[in-house]
Amino acid sequence: MNREGAETYLRLLAEAVMRRSLTPAPGSPWAAGPGSLPAMIAAGKALTAVGALDLVTVEEILTDFNLAVSVRQLRDQAGQGPGGAAAAARWAVQSQSIRSMPLVSAPRLARTRPRGSTGSPEPVDPKDPRGPADPESPGDDTDHGAADRFVPVGLTVPFREGAISGDLGLMSFARTGSGARFIAAWGIRTPLLEHRLGLQHHPGLIPFDLFTVTDDRGARYELDGTPTGDPEWTSEIRLRPTPPEDIGWLDVTPPHGEVVRIDVRPDGLGTLAGDEAQVSDAKLSAGEHLLVMLAERLLAAAPEFSRSRRPQVTAGPLRAMTGGLGDIVAALEAADVLSALSPVPARLAALCASLDIVGHGITAPPAPDLPETWLSLLAHYQRRKPDLTPMGEGYAALAAALPELDGIRLALLGLQHAEGSSSLYALARGRMRDHHPGPLDVDLTFPLSIWLRDAGGRWHAARPDRRHRTDRECTIRLQLVPPLTRPTPWIEVLAGGQSAEVRARLPLRWRYPE
């Protein structure tokens, strides 16, 4: 890794942006595009993401740039003529915009295990300017082995309390060293007044305190349905206290409802057996891994804009997202974390061309070959005839632990389709950092790419949407792009990291509450 080359490139880019700002030609260096201020900040975030530069160095470069802008502002303010005041005002706004642009430390993609390995991450040099990796919480290893239990459930628990009634759909049961929980989908039927007020989606309407849970030994438990305080996150229901690791079943009794017995044995009758996961080498450099995540972020964002609006989009949000790609590629090459012979920049250029996006600044010619997953989403975007029959709302039982990837252990715990959106629920443990956005709003807290292929052969990107972090684990809701259009009896999961990727075919069992 060439940290000196990375710093030199970023400083030269800052000088280029400043020279552009002094040019009387039309256009502003503050607008998105190659050689612009947003592109410079994106390049700085990319270099911190791969560990080529530390946050202090990048902030120093931006501070020097801001100082130069301030000096220019004062000189214009002292100038003569009617244009002096306007120039001063323009520089004041631009200078303030620089100060307000965030640059936060992103998790380092380069800090993973050696290529082709699925073991523990490699040790880090204490003199590394990136600093030590964030350690896992104390005792994190205690949730290995027999303490881990992931069981598909696929049972609906109807409930009623006063004027409120509904269904609690239990997708899976998970027990780890951090506790036990159900991953659930739920629906509430409310009187007309609550419906008009929008309260039918408020988790506080579910009377969790009136549910009773008893295990096969007669011990009783409480359900905690609000572990996050987030009204839009209601899919994780904790059991208090944590049941023993060797229980066989749980009886859930809702208010004014019948008892529902849940088999939580790992090899119980309700267990769905999938194919053994296949692990293969990914052999990506840190720069390639980052560019792949940028491409998948772009693919996931494209459905927000219809095909008919594509000309306007080219000059709008998608162009703003991609305006700094060329500078990011050049910065990664300067840091020696991306080879000049890498095929990934050319594939990224081809992706932009397929989406009619110009002005991205990537100099590599578009590649003729794209990954199967990317092609599947592009084919979906280019379809002229949408699916006419919407998929019914429901959920699928799912529970599968995947092999470790780049220090992260991932368990898939349910699939739900509601209100035209499909979501995959997962539990992640290991080398997870606090939430920080990377370049172009890429979420590097979860540095894995997750794809699902349905029984019809269509791939769906799984984009992190919401999460609940505890001291040891992170429960994540991933939104599928595009959403499912029909129930699928099985899915193929493709989880990719920098060093390896995992494929697994998993059966599903769908339920449709009334």
Buried (B, 14 or more C-beta within 10 A) or exposed (E): BBBEBBBEBBBEBBEBBBEBBEEEEEEEBBEBBBBBBBBBBBBBBBBBBBBBBBBEBBBEBBEBBBEBBBEBBEEBBEEEEEEBEEBBEBBBEBBEEBEEBEBEBBBBBBBBBEEEBBEEBEEBEEEBEBBEBEEBEEEBEEBEEEEBBBBBBBBBBBBBBEEBBBBBBBBBBBBBBBBBBBBBBBBBBBEEEBEEEEBBBBBEBBBBEBBBBBBBEEEEBEBBBBBBEEEEBBBBBBBEEBBEBEBEEBBBBBBEBEEBEBBBBEEEEBBBEBEEBEBEEBEBBBBBBBBBBBBBBBBBBBBEBEEEEBEEBBEEBBBBBBBBBBBBBBBBBBBBBBBEEBEBBBBBBBBBBBBEBEBBBBEBEBBEEBBEBBBBBBEBBEEEEEEEEEBEBBBBBBBBBBBBBBBBBBBBBBBBBBEEBBBBBBBBBBBBBEBBBBBBEBBBBBBBBBBBBBEEEBBBBBBBBBBBBBEBBBBBBBBBBBBBBBBBEBBBBBBBBBBBBBBBBBBBBBBEBE
